[in-house]
């Protein structure tokens, strides 16, 4: 799905104002999350099956993506590697992109590593609609 222009943080007042990049390698989980996001009527939704595909989408649609929801364990490029690439690339305009981590992991070291990269939230699979609303609302309140 494509849109005409980017939302600035000041324009984002509701979940349906968000452009969301969903990065998940598991087809079932990606379809489930996509359905939840469509039910919430997000403005725009892009899907990627790994970090490399996500970077390509971000290159093409940087100004339109307001938040990424990203799995941690994926082939080719993991969610932590994607976070590292976003946060450390010199002159990267997406260095402050809000990222909500989506994972089945509850281990403290995995959580600590993700937090160290400056995530905006953490969702444990299976994700409920209420949890998704809560995390996206937090991103909106915090602003980009």
N, C-alpha and C positions, 0 to 999 in steps of 0.2 A: 504494500500500500504506500502511495506517495502523497506528499502534501506540497502546497505552494511555498511555504516558508517556515521559518523556525519560530518557536515560541521563546520569548525571553522569560527569565525567572519571574518577572513581575506579571507576566500574562498568565502564568500557570496558577490557576486557582482551584482546579478540580481534576480528578483522575481523567476525565474525558478530554482534558487539555494536553495530556501527556503523549509524547512520541516515545514508544518503548522498543528497545532492542532486546529480544529474548534469545539467549544463547544456551542451548541445551542439546546434547548429543543423543539422548534417548528419545526416540520418536514418540512413544506413548506419553512421556512426561511433557515433551514439547507441545503435543496436541492438546493435552489437558490444560497446560498453562495458557496456551493460545486461546482456548475456549473461555477460560476465566477472564482473560484480558479483553476479549471481544464482548463478553457479557458485561464487563465494566465500561464498555464503550470508549476505550482509549482512542485518542485522535488518530494515531498511526501505530502500526506494529510491523516490525521487521523480525525475521527469524533466521538464526544461524545455528549450524550444528557443531561448531567449534570456534576457538578463538581466532583462527586465521580468517575464517569466513566473516566473523564479527568485525575484525579490523577493516576488511574490504567494504562492508556496509557502512562503517563509520567514516571511511574515506569519502564515500559517495554522498552520505546523508548527515554529515557532522552537525550541521546547524538545526537539523530536524529532530535528532534524538535527544530526549530529555533525561532518560534513565535507561540503564541496562540492567536486566535480570540475568544473572550468569551462573551456570553450573560450575563447580570447582574441578571435577574430574572429567576431562574430555580428551579425545585423541588429537594429535597434531599440536594443539596449543591448549593447555589447561586454563581454567578460569583464573588461577593465581598468576600464571604467565601473562594472560591478557591484562589483568590488573597492573602487573609490574610494567608492562609495555605502555599502558595508558598513563601511569603515574610518573614514569621516569624519562620519557622521551623529551628531548630538548625542544622547547618551543611548541609543544603539543597543545593545541587549543582545547583538547578534550581531557586534559589532566585532572580537571575537577568534575568530570562527568559522574553523577551519582550512580553507584553500582550496588545493587542488591544481590547478595550471594544466595544461590539456590543449591542446596546440597543435602545429601543423606547423612553427612558426617556431623557428629556431635562432639568429636574429640576436642579437647581444650587446645591442643597445639594447632589444629587446623583453623579453629576459630581465631586464635591469636595471630596467626599468619595473615589471615584475611583482614582482620582489624588493623594490622600494621600497614596494610596497603590503603587504608582509608575507605573502607566500605561504608555504605549508607544504610545497610540493614542486612539481616541474615534470615533466610527462610529455610526451615528444615522440611524435607519431603516426608510424607505427602503434604502439599500446601493446601490450606483451606482458603476459601474466598475471603473470609474475615481476616486471616493473617495477611493476605495479599493487599487488601484494602488498607490495613493498618500500616504496612511498610510503605506503600505508595503515598499515603497521606502524610507520613513523616517526611518523605522526600519533598513533597509539595510545601509543607510548612517550613522546612529548612531552607528551601530555595536552592538554586543551582549556583 
